[in-house]
């Protein structure tokens, strides 16, 4: 399901997520998860999920 965009604040991350079924997005630790796209590209897994 689509959710508001979020990304990891960890250095070296290059994508944002916008689907709550994305395993990569769900693996972001709570303390590193920040709202918004962060100027990053959309995650390929989120794209496939719709």
C-alpha distance matrix in Angstrom:
0.0 3.8 6.4 10.1 11.7 13.7 16.3 19.1 22.5 24.3 26.8 26.1 22.3 21.5 17.8 14.9 11.3 8.2 5.3 5.7 6.7 9.2 12.5 14.5 12.5 12.7 16.4 17.2 19.7 19.2 22.4 21.4 17.9 18.4 16.5 16.6 17.0 20.5 21.7 20.1 18.5 14.9 14.3 15.0 12.5 9.6 11.6 11.8 8.2 8.1
3.8 0.0 3.8 7.0 8.6 11.2 14.1 17.4 20.5 22.7 24.9 24.3 20.5 19.4 15.7 12.5 9.2 5.6 4.5 6.6 8.7 10.0 13.6 14.5 12.1 13.1 16.7 16.8 19.4 18.7 21.5 20.1 16.4 16.2 13.8 13.4 13.8 17.4 18.5 17.2 15.9 12.5 12.7 14.0 12.4 8.8 10.5 12.0 9.0 7.8
6.4 3.8 0.0 3.8 6.2 8.6 12.0 15.1 18.0 20.5 23.0 23.0 19.3 18.6 15.0 11.4 8.5 5.1 5.5 6.4 9.8 10.7 13.8 14.3 11.1 12.0 15.5 14.9 17.0 15.8 18.4 17.3 13.5 13.0 10.5 10.7 11.9 15.3 17.0 16.2 15.8 12.8 13.2 15.4 14.0 10.5 12.8 14.7 12.0 11.3
10.1 7.0 3.8 0.0 3.8 6.5 10.3 13.6 16.0 18.9 21.3 21.5 18.0 17.3 13.9 10.2 8.4 5.8 8.1 9.3 12.8 12.9 15.8 15.4 11.9 13.4 16.4 14.9 16.8 15.3 17.2 15.9 12.1 10.6 7.4 7.3 9.2 12.4 14.3 14.2 14.4 12.2 13.4 16.3 15.6 12.1 14.1 16.7 14.6 13.6
11.7 8.6 6.2 3.8 0.0 3.8 7.1 10.7 13.1 15.9 17.9 17.9 14.4 13.5 10.2 6.5 5.5 4.5 8.0 9.9 12.9 11.9 14.5 13.3 10.0 12.4 14.8 13.0 15.4 14.5 16.0 13.9 10.4 8.9 6.1 4.9 5.7 9.1 10.9 10.5 10.9 9.0 10.4 13.7 13.6 10.4 12.4 15.5 14.1 13.4
13.7 11.2 8.6 6.5 3.8 0.0 3.8 7.1 9.6 12.4 14.8 15.2 11.8 11.8 9.1 5.6 5.4 6.5 9.3 10.2 13.2 11.6 13.4 11.6 8.2 10.4 12.2 9.8 11.9 11.2 12.4 10.1 6.7 5.6 4.3 4.7 5.8 7.9 10.7 10.0 11.2 9.9 10.5 14.2 13.9 11.5 14.1 16.9 15.7 15.8
16.3 14.1 12.0 10.3 7.1 3.8 0.0 3.8 6.5 8.9 11.1 11.5 8.1 8.7 6.7 4.5 6.1 8.9 11.4 12.2 14.4 12.0 13.0 10.3 7.5 10.3 10.9 8.0 10.4 10.7 11.3 8.1 5.8 5.6 6.5 6.7 6.2 6.8 9.7 8.3 10.0 9.6 9.6 13.4 13.5 12.1 14.7 17.4 16.8 17.4
19.1 17.4 15.1 13.6 10.7 7.1 3.8 0.0 3.8 5.4 8.2 9.3 6.6 8.8 8.2 7.5 9.1 12.2 14.2 14.4 16.2 13.5 13.4 10.4 8.4 10.5 9.8 6.4 8.1 9.2 9.0 5.3 4.8 6.1 8.7 9.7 9.4 8.7 11.7 10.2 12.3 12.4 11.7 15.3 15.3 14.6 17.4 19.7 19.3 20.4
22.5 20.5 18.0 16.0 13.1 9.6 6.5 3.8 0.0 3.8 6.4 8.8 7.4 9.9 10.5 10.2 12.5 15.4 17.7 17.9 19.9 17.3 17.1 14.0 12.2 14.1 13.0 9.4 9.9 10.5 8.9 5.3 6.5 6.6 9.7 10.7 10.6 8.5 11.7 11.1 14.0 14.9 14.8 18.4 18.8 18.1 20.6 23.2 22.9 23.8
24.3 22.7 20.5 18.9 15.9 12.4 8.9 5.4 3.8 0.0 3.8 6.4 6.2 9.6 11.1 11.9 14.1 17.4 19.3 19.4 20.8 17.8 16.9 13.6 12.7 14.5 12.4 9.3 9.8 11.6 9.9 6.4 8.8 10.0 13.2 14.1 13.5 11.4 13.9 12.6 15.2 16.2 15.4 18.5 19.0 19.0 21.5 23.7 23.7 25.1
26.8 24.9 23.0 21.3 17.9 14.8 11.1 8.2 6.4 3.8 0.0 3.8 5.7 8.7 11.4 13.1 15.9 19.5 21.6 22.1 23.3 20.1 19.3 15.7 15.3 17.5 15.4 12.6 13.5 15.4 13.6 10.2 12.2 12.9 15.7 15.8 14.4 11.8 13.5 12.2 14.8 16.7 16.1 19.0 20.1 20.5 22.5 24.7 25.3 26.5
26.1 24.3 23.0 21.5 17.9 15.2 11.5 9.3 8.8 6.4 3.8 0.0 3.8 6.3 9.5 12.2 15.1 18.8 20.8 21.7 22.5 18.9 18.2 14.4 14.7 17.4 15.3 13.2 14.9 17.3 16.1 12.5 13.9 14.7 17.0 16.5 14.4 12.2 13.0 10.9 12.8 14.8 14.0 16.4 17.9 18.7 20.3 22.5 23.5 24.8
22.3 20.5 19.3 18.0 14.4 11.8 8.1 6.6 7.4 6.2 5.7 3.8 0.0 3.8 6.1 8.5 11.3 15.0 17.0 18.1 18.9 15.4 15.0 11.3 11.2 14.2 12.7 10.6 13.0 15.2 14.7 10.9 11.4 12.2 14.1 13.6 11.4 10.0 11.1 8.5 10.1 11.5 10.5 13.3 14.6 15.1 16.9 19.1 19.9 21.2
21.5 19.4 18.6 17.3 13.5 11.8 8.7 8.8 9.9 9.6 8.7 6.3 3.8 0.0 3.8 7.2 10.4 13.9 16.2 18.1 18.8 15.3 15.7 12.1 12.0 15.5 14.8 13.0 15.8 17.7 17.6 13.8 13.4 13.5 14.4 12.9 9.9 9.0 8.8 5.6 6.6 8.7 8.5 11.1 13.2 13.5 14.6 17.2 18.5 19.2
17.8 15.7 15.0 13.9 10.2 9.1 6.7 8.2 10.5 11.1 11.4 9.5 6.1 3.8 0.0 3.8 6.8 10.2 12.5 14.6 15.5 12.2 13.3 10.0 9.4 13.1 13.2 11.7 15.0 16.5 17.1 13.5 12.1 12.2 12.4 10.8 7.7 8.3 8.5 4.9 4.8 5.4 5.2 8.5 10.3 10.0 11.3 14.1 15.0 15.6
14.9 12.5 11.4 10.2 6.5 5.6 4.5 7.5 10.2 11.9 13.1 12.2 8.5 7.2 3.8 0.0 3.8 7.0 9.8 11.9 13.5 10.7 12.5 9.9 7.9 11.5 12.5 10.8 13.9 14.6 15.6 12.4 10.1 9.7 9.2 7.7 5.3 7.2 8.4 5.9 6.1 5.1 5.7 9.5 10.4 8.8 10.7 13.8 13.8 14.1
11.3 9.2 8.5 8.4 5.5 5.4 6.1 9.1 12.5 14.1 15.9 15.1 11.3 10.4 6.8 3.8 0.0 3.8 6.0 8.2 9.9 7.5 9.9 8.3 5.8 9.1 11.1 10.2 13.5 14.0 15.9 13.2 10.3 10.5 9.7 8.9 7.7 10.4 11.8 9.5 8.8 6.2 5.6 8.9 8.5 6.2 9.0 11.6 10.8 11.3
8.2 5.6 5.1 5.8 4.5 6.5 8.9 12.2 15.4 17.4 19.5 18.8 15.0 13.9 10.2 7.0 3.8 0.0 3.8 6.7 9.0 8.1 11.4 10.9 8.2 10.5 13.4 12.7 15.7 15.5 17.7 15.7 12.2 12.0 10.0 9.3 8.9 12.3 13.6 12.0 11.0 7.9 8.2 10.7 9.8 6.4 8.8 11.4 9.7 9.3
5.3 4.5 5.5 8.1 8.0 9.3 11.4 14.2 17.7 19.3 21.6 20.8 17.0 16.2 12.5 9.8 6.0 3.8 0.0 3.8 5.5 5.6 9.2 10.0 7.8 9.1 12.5 12.9 15.9 15.9 18.7 17.1 13.8 14.4 12.9 12.8 12.6 15.9 17.2 15.2 13.8 10.3 9.4 10.9 8.8 5.6 8.7 10.0 7.3 7.9
5.7 6.6 6.4 9.3 9.9 10.2 12.2 14.4 17.9 19.4 22.1 21.7 18.1 18.1 14.6 11.9 8.2 6.7 3.8 0.0 3.8 5.5 8.1 9.8 7.4 7.0 10.8 11.6 14.0 13.9 17.2 16.1 13.0 14.2 13.3 14.2 14.8 17.7 19.6 17.7 16.8 13.5 12.1 13.6 10.9 8.6 12.0 12.6 9.6 11.0
6.7 8.7 9.8 12.8 12.9 13.2 14.4 16.2 19.9 20.8 23.3 22.5 18.9 18.8 15.5 13.5 9.9 9.0 5.5 3.8 0.0 3.8 6.2 8.9 8.1 7.5 10.8 12.7 15.4 16.0 19.4 18.2 15.5 17.2 16.7 17.3 17.2 20.1 21.6 19.2 17.7 14.3 12.1 12.6 9.2 8.0 11.3 10.8 7.7 10.2
9.2 10.0 10.7 12.9 11.9 11.6 12.0 13.5 17.3 17.8 20.1 18.9 15.4 15.3 12.2 10.7 7.5 8.1 5.6 5.5 3.8 0.0 3.8 5.5 5.3 6.1 8.7 10.5 13.8 15.0 18.0 16.2 13.8 15.7 15.6 15.9 15.2 17.7 19.1 16.3 14.8 11.6 8.8 9.6 6.3 5.9 9.6 9.5 7.6 10.4
12.5 13.6 13.8 15.8 14.5 13.4 13.0 13.4 17.1 16.9 19.3 18.2 15.0 15.7 13.3 12.5 9.9 11.4 9.2 8.1 6.2 3.8 0.0 3.8 5.5 5.0 6.2 9.1 12.1 14.1 17.0 15.5 13.8 16.4 17.1 17.9 17.2 19.2 20.8 17.8 16.7 14.0 10.7 11.4 8.2 9.2 12.6 12.1 10.8 13.9
14.5 14.5 14.3 15.4 13.3 11.6 10.3 10.4 14.0 13.6 15.7 14.4 11.3 12.1 10.0 9.9 8.3 10.9 10.0 9.8 8.9 5.5 3.8 0.0 3.8 5.4 5.2 7.1 10.6 13.1 15.4 13.1 11.8 14.4 15.4 16.0 14.9 16.3 17.9 14.8 14.0 11.9 8.6 9.9 7.8 9.0 12.3 12.7 12.1 14.9
12.5 12.1 11.1 11.9 10.0 8.2 7.5 8.4 12.2 12.7 15.3 14.7 11.2 12.0 9.4 7.9 5.8 8.2 7.8 7.4 8.1 5.3 5.5 3.8 0.0 3.8 5.4 5.6 9.2 10.6 13.1 11.0 8.9 11.1 11.9 12.8 12.3 14.0 16.0 13.5 13.2 10.9 8.5 11.0 9.1 8.6 12.2 13.4 12.2 14.2
12.7 13.1 12.0 13.4 12.4 10.4 10.3 10.5 14.1 14.5 17.5 17.4 14.2 15.5 13.1 11.5 9.1 10.5 9.1 7.0 7.5 6.1 5.0 5.4 3.8 0.0 3.8 5.5 8.0 9.3 12.5 11.4 9.6 12.5 13.5 15.2 15.4 17.0 19.4 17.1 17.0 14.6 12.1 14.1 11.5 11.2 15.0 15.5 13.6 16.0
16.4 16.7 15.5 16.4 14.8 12.2 10.9 9.8 13.0 12.4 15.4 15.3 12.7 14.8 13.2 12.5 11.1 13.4 12.5 10.8 10.8 8.7 6.2 5.2 5.4 3.8 0.0 3.8 6.2 8.9 11.5 10.2 9.7 13.1 15.0 16.8 16.6 17.5 20.0 17.4 17.6 15.9 13.1 15.1 12.9 13.4 17.0 17.5 16.3 18.9
17.2 16.8 14.9 14.9 13.0 9.8 8.0 6.4 9.4 9.3 12.6 13.2 10.6 13.0 11.7 10.8 10.2 12.7 12.9 11.6 12.7 10.5 9.1 7.1 5.6 5.5 3.8 0.0 3.8 6.4 8.3 6.5 6.1 9.6 12.1 14.0 14.1 14.6 17.4 15.3 16.2 15.0 13.0 15.7 14.2 14.1 17.6 18.9 17.8 19.8
19.7 19.4 17.0 16.8 15.4 11.9 10.4 8.1 9.9 9.8 13.5 14.9 13.0 15.8 15.0 13.9 13.5 15.7 15.9 14.0 15.4 13.8 12.1 10.6 9.2 8.0 6.2 3.8 0.0 3.8 5.5 5.3 6.3 10.1 13.1 15.7 16.5 16.5 19.7 18.1 19.5 18.5 16.7 19.5 17.9 17.7 21.3 22.5 21.2 23.2
19.2 18.7 15.8 15.3 14.5 11.2 10.7 9.2 10.5 11.6 15.4 17.3 15.2 17.7 16.5 14.6 14.0 15.5 15.9 13.9 16.0 15.0 14.1 13.1 10.6 9.3 8.9 6.4 3.8 0.0 3.8 5.5 5.3 8.5 11.3 14.6 16.2 16.3 19.9 18.9 20.5 19.5 18.2 21.3 19.7 18.8 22.4 23.9 22.1 23.7
22.4 21.5 18.4 17.2 16.0 12.4 11.3 9.0 8.9 9.9 13.6 16.1 14.7 17.6 17.1 15.6 15.9 17.7 18.7 17.2 19.4 18.0 17.0 15.4 13.1 12.5 11.5 8.3 5.5 3.8 0.0 3.8 5.8 8.2 11.7 14.9 16.5 15.8 19.4 18.8 21.1 20.7 19.7 23.1 22.0 21.2 24.6 26.4 24.9 26.3
21.4 20.1 17.3 15.9 13.9 10.1 8.1 5.3 5.3 6.4 10.2 12.5 10.9 13.8 13.5 12.4 13.2 15.7 17.1 16.1 18.2 16.2 15.5 13.1 11.0 11.4 10.2 6.5 5.3 5.5 3.8 0.0 3.8 6.4 10.1 12.6 13.6 12.6 16.1 15.3 17.6 17.4 16.6 20.0 19.4 18.7 21.8 23.9 22.9 24.2
17.9 16.4 13.5 12.1 10.4 6.7 5.8 4.8 6.5 8.8 12.2 13.9 11.4 13.4 12.1 10.1 10.3 12.2 13.8 13.0 15.5 13.8 13.8 11.8 8.9 9.6 9.7 6.1 6.3 5.3 5.8 3.8 0.0 3.8 6.9 9.7 11.1 11.1 14.6 13.8 15.8 15.1 14.6 18.1 17.3 16.0 19.2 21.4 20.1 21.1
18.4 16.2 13.0 10.6 8.9 5.6 5.6 6.1 6.6 10.0 12.9 14.7 12.2 13.5 12.2 9.7 10.5 12.0 14.4 14.2 17.2 15.7 16.4 14.4 11.1 12.5 13.1 9.6 10.1 8.5 8.2 6.4 3.8 0.0 3.8 6.7 8.8 8.6 12.3 12.5 14.9 14.6 15.0 18.8 18.5 16.7 19.4 22.1 20.9 21.3
16.5 13.8 10.5 7.4 6.1 4.3 6.5 8.7 9.7 13.2 15.7 17.0 14.1 14.4 12.4 9.2 9.7 10.0 12.9 13.3 16.7 15.6 17.1 15.4 11.9 13.5 15.0 12.1 13.1 11.3 11.7 10.1 6.9 3.8 0.0 3.8 7.0 8.0 11.4 12.0 14.1 13.5 14.6 18.3 18.2 15.6 18.0 21.0 19.6 19.3
16.6 13.4 10.7 7.3 4.9 4.7 6.7 9.7 10.7 14.1 15.8 16.5 13.6 12.9 10.8 7.7 8.9 9.3 12.8 14.2 17.3 15.9 17.9 16.0 12.8 15.2 16.8 14.0 15.7 14.6 14.9 12.6 9.7 6.7 3.8 0.0 3.8 5.6 8.3 9.3 11.3 11.0 13.0 16.7 17.2 14.5 16.3 19.6 18.7 17.9
17.0 13.8 11.9 9.2 5.7 5.8 6.2 9.4 10.6 13.5 14.4 14.4 11.4 9.9 7.7 5.3 7.7 8.9 12.6 14.8 17.2 15.2 17.2 14.9 12.3 15.4 16.6 14.1 16.5 16.2 16.5 13.6 11.1 8.8 7.0 3.8 0.0 3.8 5.3 5.7 7.6 7.9 10.3 13.9 15.1 12.8 14.0 17.6 17.3 16.6
20.5 17.4 15.3 12.4 9.1 7.9 6.8 8.7 8.5 11.4 11.8 12.2 10.0 9.0 8.3 7.2 10.4 12.3 15.9 17.7 20.1 17.7 19.2 16.3 14.0 17.0 17.5 14.6 16.5 16.3 15.8 12.6 11.1 8.6 8.0 5.6 3.8 0.0 3.8 5.3 8.7 10.3 12.4 16.0 17.5 15.8 17.0 20.5 20.6 20.1
21.7 18.5 17.0 14.3 10.9 10.7 9.7 11.7 11.7 13.9 13.5 13.0 11.1 8.8 8.5 8.4 11.8 13.6 17.2 19.6 21.6 19.1 20.8 17.9 16.0 19.4 20.0 17.4 19.7 19.9 19.4 16.1 14.6 12.3 11.4 8.3 5.3 3.8 0.0 3.8 6.9 9.5 12.3 15.4 17.7 16.0 16.5 20.1 20.7 19.9
20.1 17.2 16.2 14.2 10.5 10.0 8.3 10.2 11.1 12.6 12.2 10.9 8.5 5.6 4.9 5.9 9.5 12.0 15.2 17.7 19.2 16.3 17.8 14.8 13.5 17.1 17.4 15.3 18.1 18.9 18.8 15.3 13.8 12.5 12.0 9.3 5.7 5.3 3.8 0.0 3.8 6.6 8.9 12.0 14.3 13.2 13.7 17.1 18.1 17.8
18.5 15.9 15.8 14.4 10.9 11.2 10.0 12.3 14.0 15.2 14.8 12.8 10.1 6.6 4.8 6.1 8.8 11.0 13.8 16.8 17.7 14.8 16.7 14.0 13.2 17.0 17.6 16.2 19.5 20.5 21.1 17.6 15.8 14.9 14.1 11.3 7.6 8.7 6.9 3.8 0.0 3.8 6.4 8.8 11.7 10.7 10.5 13.9 15.3 14.9
14.9 12.5 12.8 12.2 9.0 9.9 9.6 12.4 14.9 16.2 16.7 14.8 11.5 8.7 5.4 5.1 6.2 7.9 10.3 13.5 14.3 11.6 14.0 11.9 10.9 14.6 15.9 15.0 18.5 19.5 20.7 17.4 15.1 14.6 13.5 11.0 7.9 10.3 9.5 6.6 3.8 0.0 3.8 6.4 8.6 7.1 7.1 10.6 11.6 11.3
14.3 12.7 13.2 13.4 10.4 10.5 9.6 11.7 14.8 15.4 16.1 14.0 10.5 8.5 5.2 5.7 5.6 8.2 9.4 12.1 12.1 8.8 10.7 8.6 8.5 12.1 13.1 13.0 16.7 18.2 19.7 16.6 14.6 15.0 14.6 13.0 10.3 12.4 12.3 8.9 6.4 3.8 0.0 3.8 5.5 5.2 6.4 8.9 10.0 10.9
15.0 14.0 15.4 16.3 13.7 14.2 13.4 15.3 18.4 18.5 19.0 16.4 13.3 11.1 8.5 9.5 8.9 10.7 10.9 13.6 12.6 9.6 11.4 9.9 11.0 14.1 15.1 15.7 19.5 21.3 23.1 20.0 18.1 18.8 18.3 16.7 13.9 16.0 15.4 12.0 8.8 6.4 3.8 0.0 3.8 5.4 5.0 6.3 8.7 10.0
12.5 12.4 14.0 15.6 13.6 13.9 13.5 15.3 18.8 19.0 20.1 17.9 14.6 13.2 10.3 10.4 8.5 9.8 8.8 10.9 9.2 6.3 8.2 7.8 9.1 11.5 12.9 14.2 17.9 19.7 22.0 19.4 17.3 18.5 18.2 17.2 15.1 17.5 17.7 14.3 11.7 8.6 5.5 3.8 0.0 3.8 5.3 5.2 6.3 8.8
9.6 8.8 10.5 12.1 10.4 11.5 12.1 14.6 18.1 19.0 20.5 18.7 15.1 13.5 10.0 8.8 6.2 6.4 5.6 8.6 8.0 5.9 9.2 9.0 8.6 11.2 13.4 14.1 17.7 18.8 21.2 18.7 16.0 16.7 15.6 14.5 12.8 15.8 16.0 13.2 10.7 7.1 5.2 5.4 3.8 0.0 3.8 5.5 5.0 6.4
11.6 10.5 12.8 14.1 12.4 14.1 14.7 17.4 20.6 21.5 22.5 20.3 16.9 14.6 11.3 10.7 9.0 8.8 8.7 12.0 11.3 9.6 12.6 12.3 12.2 15.0 17.0 17.6 21.3 22.4 24.6 21.8 19.2 19.4 18.0 16.3 14.0 17.0 16.5 13.7 10.5 7.1 6.4 5.0 5.3 3.8 0.0 3.8 5.4 5.3
11.8 12.0 14.7 16.7 15.5 16.9 17.4 19.7 23.2 23.7 24.7 22.5 19.1 17.2 14.1 13.8 11.6 11.4 10.0 12.6 10.8 9.5 12.1 12.7 13.4 15.5 17.5 18.9 22.5 23.9 26.4 23.9 21.4 22.1 21.0 19.6 17.6 20.5 20.1 17.1 13.9 10.6 8.9 6.3 5.2 5.5 3.8 0.0 3.8 5.4
8.2 9.0 12.0 14.6 14.1 15.7 16.8 19.3 22.9 23.7 25.3 23.5 19.9 18.5 15.0 13.8 10.8 9.7 7.3 9.6 7.7 7.6 10.8 12.1 12.2 13.6 16.3 17.8 21.2 22.1 24.9 22.9 20.1 20.9 19.6 18.7 17.3 20.6 20.7 18.1 15.3 11.6 10.0 8.7 6.3 5.0 5.4 3.8 0.0 3.8
8.1 7.8 11.3 13.6 13.4 15.8 17.4 20.4 23.8 25.1 26.5 24.8 21.2 19.2 15.6 14.1 11.3 9.3 7.9 11.0 10.2 10.4 13.9 14.9 14.2 16.0 18.9 19.8 23.2 23.7 26.3 24.2 21.1 21.3 19.3 17.9 16.6 20.1 19.9 17.8 14.9 11.3 10.9 10.0 8.8 6.4 5.3 5.4 3.8 0.0
